[in-house]
């Protein structure tokens, strides 16, 4: 049995995990920087990279201990190379390079979003391909057609804000705690999702792309034109009814937009399954609605457990297994990359609604 150590430092979570070569997760350790960035209402890149330097060695030690193995038992090392915050990526990738070189092991570098896309198969290995896969987080809202673990094509992406970014920005304007998305998810059931009308974003030329900046602007316009002042009450159970209504209505429209595009793409591309991953895939309304969409279309729908939706090294190691099996190790000069240029479907094949 081969063992692979995964390392993830693409943003503000420091993570290490150990997996077997058949995909079993022996350990998964995540060191959060939430308290570090909360006072600023968002991730501060310089602080993130500094704390990765402090947290990563201990995260690796903890992952090995939890798995009951030592460094000498490892067969390979995997690390996220991008996309993400460049300083943060370099910490994890440099550590992985040094560890792999010191142990004489192959190094596998992983695309962070592709790791998210593969993560549903950690717990649902029988999911059929091809799959229509939604990567949705604070930085990404992309829809992919995955013909196999190695055949990934971009179907649609956001033209401005990502879904998680829009949710976080509304929460910030309402003076809610950071990170805002999970707070909105918890408060939304208290409101009426039909109380505030938000128009669905529309793209020209039949595009399936996403756009969330208009929804965000509409929410701010709603606050300003009605002179609504967010409550200063510290108790989230004592907010005025209009705030709960606004939260519920906004969250519903974000989910509507995500799944409307997914449904249109499913009719055009005929996948055999629906999947999603990323931090926003923890959203309870989105999870419920994706399962309902799967039932409506007669397709299996799946997503990871919440701890595998947010940034984690288990998904990095799991993605690296696709390369380990074909022995496609990274060269020593491999570098980190902050952004990704997705291989999109050719214009003649690109779906349109």
C-alpha positions as CSV (number, residue, x, y, z in Angstrom):
1,X,0.0,0.0,0.0
2,X,1.3,3.4,-1.0
3,X,0.8,6.5,1.1
4,X,0.6,10.1,-0.2
5,X,1.0,13.3,1.9
6,X,-1.1,16.2,0.7
7,X,-0.3,19.9,1.5
8,X,-2.8,22.8,0.9
9,X,-1.9,26.5,1.5
10,X,-3.7,28.3,-1.4
11,X,-5.4,30.9,0.8
12,X,-5.7,31.2,4.6
13,X,-6.2,27.5,5.7
14,X,-3.1,25.5,6.3
15,X,-3.8,21.8,5.8
16,X,-2.1,18.4,5.6
17,X,-3.5,15.0,5.0
18,X,-2.4,11.4,4.4
19,X,-4.3,9.1,1.9
20,X,-3.7,5.6,0.8
21,X,-3.3,4.8,-2.9
22,X,-6.9,3.6,-3.1
23,X,-8.2,7.0,-1.9
24,X,-8.9,6.3,1.8
25,X,-8.3,9.3,4.0
26,X,-6.1,8.3,7.0
27,X,-5.9,11.8,8.3
28,X,-6.9,15.4,7.5
29,X,-5.7,18.3,9.6
30,X,-6.7,21.9,8.9
31,X,-5.3,24.9,10.8
32,X,-7.6,27.9,10.4
33,X,-6.5,31.5,10.4
34,X,-10.0,32.8,10.9
35,X,-9.1,34.8,14.1
36,X,-6.2,36.3,12.3
37,X,-8.2,37.8,9.4
38,X,-11.6,38.5,11.1
39,X,-10.6,42.0,12.3
40,X,-10.0,43.0,8.7
41,X,-13.2,41.5,7.3
42,X,-11.2,39.4,4.7
43,X,-8.0,37.6,4.1
44,X,-4.8,39.7,4.3
45,X,-2.3,38.0,1.9
46,X,0.8,38.9,3.8
47,X,-0.6,37.7,7.1
48,X,-1.8,34.5,5.5
49,X,1.6,33.5,4.1
50,X,3.4,34.3,7.4
51,X,1.0,32.1,9.4
52,X,1.4,29.3,6.8
53,X,5.1,29.4,7.7
54,X,4.3,28.9,11.3
55,X,1.5,26.4,11.0
56,X,2.5,24.1,8.2
57,X,5.3,22.0,10.0
58,X,2.9,21.3,12.9
59,X,0.0,20.5,10.5
60,X,2.2,17.9,8.7
61,X,3.4,16.4,12.0
62,X,-0.2,16.2,13.2
63,X,-1.4,14.6,10.0
64,X,1.3,11.9,10.1
65,X,0.6,11.2,13.8
66,X,-3.2,11.0,13.2
67,X,-2.5,8.5,10.3
68,X,-0.2,6.5,12.5
69,X,2.7,6.7,10.0
70,X,6.1,8.4,9.8
71,X,7.8,10.3,7.0
72,X,9.7,7.2,5.9
73,X,6.4,5.4,5.2
74,X,5.4,7.9,2.6
75,X,5.5,7.1,-1.1
76,X,4.8,10.6,-2.6
77,X,4.1,14.2,-1.7
78,X,1.5,16.4,-3.3
79,X,0.9,20.1,-3.0
80,X,-1.4,22.8,-4.4
81,X,0.5,24.9,-7.0
82,X,-2.4,27.3,-7.8
83,X,-4.6,29.1,-8.3
84,X,-4.6,31.1,-5.1
85,X,-2.6,33.7,-3.2
86,X,1.0,33.5,-4.6
87,X,2.7,34.0,-1.3
88,X,0.6,31.4,0.4
89,X,1.1,28.9,-2.4
90,X,4.8,29.3,-2.4
91,X,5.0,28.4,1.3
92,X,3.3,25.0,0.8
93,X,4.9,24.2,-2.5
94,X,8.4,25.1,-1.3
95,X,7.9,22.9,1.8
96,X,6.6,20.0,-0.3
97,X,9.6,20.3,-2.7
98,X,12.1,20.2,0.2
99,X,10.3,17.3,1.9
100,X,10.0,15.3,-1.3
101,X,13.7,15.9,-2.2
102,X,14.9,15.1,1.3
103,X,13.0,11.8,1.3
104,X,13.7,10.9,-2.3
105,X,10.0,10.9,-3.2
106,X,8.1,12.1,-6.3
107,X,6.3,15.4,-6.0
108,X,2.9,15.9,-7.6
109,X,1.5,19.4,-8.0
110,X,-2.2,20.0,-8.1
111,X,-4.6,22.6,-9.5
112,X,-6.7,23.8,-6.5
113,X,-10.0,24.0,-8.4
114,X,-9.5,20.6,-10.0
115,X,-8.9,19.2,-6.5
116,X,-12.3,20.6,-5.5
117,X,-13.9,19.1,-8.6
118,X,-12.6,15.6,-7.7
119,X,-13.5,15.8,-4.0
120,X,-17.0,14.4,-4.3
121,X,-15.5,11.1,-5.4
122,X,-13.7,10.7,-2.0
123,X,-16.9,9.8,-0.4
124,X,-18.9,8.8,-3.5
125,X,-16.5,6.7,-5.6
126,X,-19.3,5.1,-7.6
127,X,-20.5,8.4,-9.1
128,X,-20.6,8.0,-12.9
129,X,-18.8,10.1,-15.4
130,X,-19.3,12.3,-17.3
131,X,-20.3,14.8,-14.6
132,X,-21.5,18.4,-14.7
133,X,-19.5,19.9,-11.8
134,X,-20.0,23.2,-10.0
135,X,-17.0,24.8,-8.3
136,X,-18.4,27.5,-6.0
137,X,-16.5,29.4,-3.4
138,X,-15.5,32.9,-2.3
139,X,-13.2,33.1,-5.3
140,X,-14.7,30.8,-7.9
141,X,-18.1,30.2,-9.5
142,X,-17.3,27.9,-12.5
143,X,-19.2,25.2,-14.2
144,X,-17.2,22.3,-15.7
145,X,-18.0,19.3,-17.8
146,X,-15.8,16.4,-16.5
147,X,-15.7,13.6,-19.0
148,X,-13.3,11.7,-16.8
149,X,-11.0,12.6,-13.9
150,X,-8.5,13.8,-16.5
151,X,-10.9,15.4,-19.0
152,X,-12.1,18.7,-17.6
153,X,-13.7,21.4,-19.8
154,X,-14.9,24.8,-18.7
155,X,-18.6,25.4,-19.5
156,X,-19.2,28.7,-17.7
157,X,-17.6,31.1,-15.3
158,X,-18.4,34.3,-13.4
159,X,-17.8,37.5,-15.2
160,X,-17.4,39.5,-12.0
161,X,-18.0,38.5,-8.4
162,X,-18.0,34.9,-7.3
163,X,-21.1,33.6,-5.4
164,X,-19.3,33.4,-2.1
165,X,-17.9,36.9,-2.6
166,X,-21.4,38.3,-3.1
167,X,-22.7,36.6,0.0
168,X,-19.8,37.8,2.1
169,X,-20.2,41.4,0.8
170,X,-23.9,41.5,1.7
171,X,-23.0,40.2,5.2
172,X,-20.3,42.9,5.5
173,X,-22.8,45.6,4.6
174,X,-25.2,44.3,7.2
175,X,-22.4,44.4,9.8
176,X,-22.5,40.6,10.3
177,X,-19.5,38.6,11.6
178,X,-16.8,37.4,9.2
179,X,-16.9,35.1,7.3
180,X,-20.4,36.2,6.2
181,X,-21.6,33.4,4.0
182,X,-22.0,30.8,6.8
183,X,-23.8,33.5,8.9
184,X,-26.3,34.3,6.1
185,X,-26.9,30.5,5.7
186,X,-27.7,30.3,9.5
187,X,-30.0,33.3,9.5
188,X,-31.8,32.8,6.2
189,X,-34.4,30.3,7.5
190,X,-35.8,33.1,9.8
191,X,-36.8,35.2,6.8
192,X,-39.2,35.2,3.9
193,X,-37.3,34.3,0.7
194,X,-40.0,36.0,-1.4
195,X,-40.1,39.3,0.6
196,X,-37.6,41.1,-1.7
197,X,-37.6,40.6,-5.5
198,X,-34.2,40.3,-7.2
199,X,-34.1,39.8,-10.9
200,X,-32.1,36.9,-12.3
201,X,-28.9,38.0,-14.0
202,X,-29.1,37.7,-17.8
203,X,-26.2,37.2,-20.2
204,X,-26.2,38.1,-23.9
205,X,-25.7,35.7,-26.8
206,X,-27.1,32.7,-25.0
207,X,-24.1,32.5,-22.6
208,X,-24.2,30.3,-19.5
209,X,-21.8,32.5,-17.6
210,X,-22.6,33.8,-14.1
211,X,-22.7,37.3,-12.8
212,X,-23.3,38.3,-9.2
213,X,-22.3,41.9,-9.0
214,X,-25.7,43.0,-10.1
215,X,-27.4,41.1,-7.3
216,X,-25.0,42.7,-4.8
217,X,-25.7,46.1,-6.2
218,X,-29.5,45.5,-6.1
219,X,-29.3,44.5,-2.4
220,X,-27.4,47.8,-1.6
221,X,-29.9,49.7,-3.7
222,X,-32.7,48.1,-1.6
223,X,-31.0,49.3,1.6
224,X,-30.4,52.8,0.4
225,X,-33.7,53.6,-1.2
226,X,-35.6,52.4,1.8
227,X,-33.2,54.1,4.3
228,X,-32.7,50.8,6.0
229,X,-29.9,50.9,8.6
230,X,-28.5,47.5,9.6
231,X,-29.0,46.7,13.3
232,X,-26.2,47.3,15.8
233,X,-27.6,44.5,18.0
234,X,-24.9,42.0,18.8
235,X,-27.4,39.1,19.2
236,X,-28.1,37.6,15.8
237,X,-31.3,36.2,17.1
238,X,-32.7,39.7,17.7
239,X,-32.3,41.3,14.2
240,X,-35.3,43.2,12.7
241,X,-37.5,41.1,10.4
242,X,-36.5,43.0,7.3
243,X,-32.9,41.9,7.7
244,X,-33.9,38.2,7.9
245,X,-36.1,38.8,4.8
246,X,-33.4,40.4,2.8
247,X,-30.9,37.7,3.7
248,X,-33.3,34.9,2.8
249,X,-34.3,36.6,-0.5
250,X,-30.7,37.3,-1.5
251,X,-29.5,33.8,-0.7
252,X,-32.3,32.3,-2.6
253,X,-31.5,34.3,-5.7
254,X,-27.9,33.4,-5.6
255,X,-28.8,29.7,-5.4
256,X,-31.4,30.2,-8.2
257,X,-28.8,31.7,-10.5
258,X,-26.2,28.9,-9.8
259,X,-28.7,26.1,-10.4
260,X,-30.5,27.7,-13.3
261,X,-27.3,27.7,-15.3
262,X,-26.5,24.1,-14.2
263,X,-29.9,22.9,-15.3
264,X,-29.6,24.5,-18.7
265,X,-26.1,23.0,-19.2
266,X,-27.4,19.6,-18.1
267,X,-30.0,19.6,-20.9
268,X,-27.4,20.5,-23.4
269,X,-24.5,18.3,-22.4
270,X,-26.3,15.2,-21.1
271,X,-24.1,14.3,-18.1
272,X,-24.6,11.2,-16.0
273,X,-24.2,12.9,-12.6
274,X,-24.3,16.4,-11.0
275,X,-21.6,17.4,-8.5
276,X,-20.4,20.5,-6.6
277,X,-17.6,21.4,-4.3
278,X,-16.0,24.5,-2.7
279,X,-16.7,26.5,0.4
280,X,-20.2,27.7,-0.8
281,X,-21.1,24.0,-1.4
282,X,-21.6,23.9,2.4
283,X,-24.6,26.2,2.0
284,X,-27.7,24.2,3.2
285,X,-30.1,25.7,0.7
286,X,-27.8,25.0,-2.2
287,X,-27.2,21.4,-1.0
288,X,-30.9,20.8,-0.7
289,X,-31.7,22.3,-4.1
290,X,-28.9,20.4,-5.9
291,X,-30.3,17.1,-4.7
292,X,-33.8,18.2,-5.9
293,X,-32.4,19.2,-9.3
294,X,-30.8,15.7,-9.5
295,X,-34.2,14.1,-8.8
296,X,-35.9,16.3,-11.3
297,X,-33.4,15.3,-14.0
298,X,-33.1,11.7,-13.0
299,X,-29.4,12.0,-12.2
300,X,-27.4,11.2,-9.1
301,X,-26.2,14.4,-7.4
302,X,-23.5,14.6,-4.8
303,X,-21.2,16.9,-2.9
304,X,-18.5,16.4,-0.2
305,X,-19.1,16.6,3.6
306,X,-18.6,20.1,4.8
307,X,-15.0,19.5,6.0
308,X,-14.1,18.4,2.5
309,X,-15.8,21.3,0.9
310,X,-13.6,24.0,2.4
311,X,-9.9,24.1,1.5
312,X,-8.3,20.9,2.6
313,X,-5.3,18.7,1.8
314,X,-7.3,15.5,1.5
315,X,-8.7,16.7,-1.8
316,X,-5.2,17.7,-2.9
317,X,-3.8,14.2,-2.2
318,X,-6.9,12.6,-3.8
319,X,-6.4,14.6,-7.0
320,X,-2.7,13.7,-7.0
321,X,-3.6,10.0,-7.1
322,X,-4.7,10.6,-10.7
323,X,-1.1,11.5,-11.5
324,X,0.5,9.0,-9.1
325,X,-1.0,6.1,-11.0
326,X,0.5,7.2,-14.3
327,X,3.8,8.4,-12.6
328,X,3.5,12.0,-13.8
329,X,5.7,13.6,-11.2
330,X,6.4,17.3,-11.3
331,X,9.8,18.6,-12.4
332,X,12.0,20.2,-9.7
333,X,11.6,23.7,-11.4
334,X,7.8,23.6,-11.1
335,X,6.4,26.9,-9.9
336,X,3.3,28.2,-8.2
337,X,0.7,30.1,-10.3
338,X,-1.9,32.6,-8.9
339,X,-4.5,32.3,-11.7
340,X,-5.6,29.6,-14.0
341,X,-6.3,29.7,-17.7
342,X,-9.0,27.1,-18.1
343,X,-9.1,24.9,-21.2
344,X,-12.6,25.7,-22.5
345,X,-14.8,23.8,-24.9
346,X,-14.2,24.9,-28.5
347,X,-16.6,27.5,-29.8
348,X,-18.4,25.0,-32.0
349,X,-19.0,22.8,-29.0
350,X,-19.6,25.4,-26.3
351,X,-23.1,25.1,-25.0
352,X,-25.5,28.1,-25.1
353,X,-28.9,28.5,-23.5
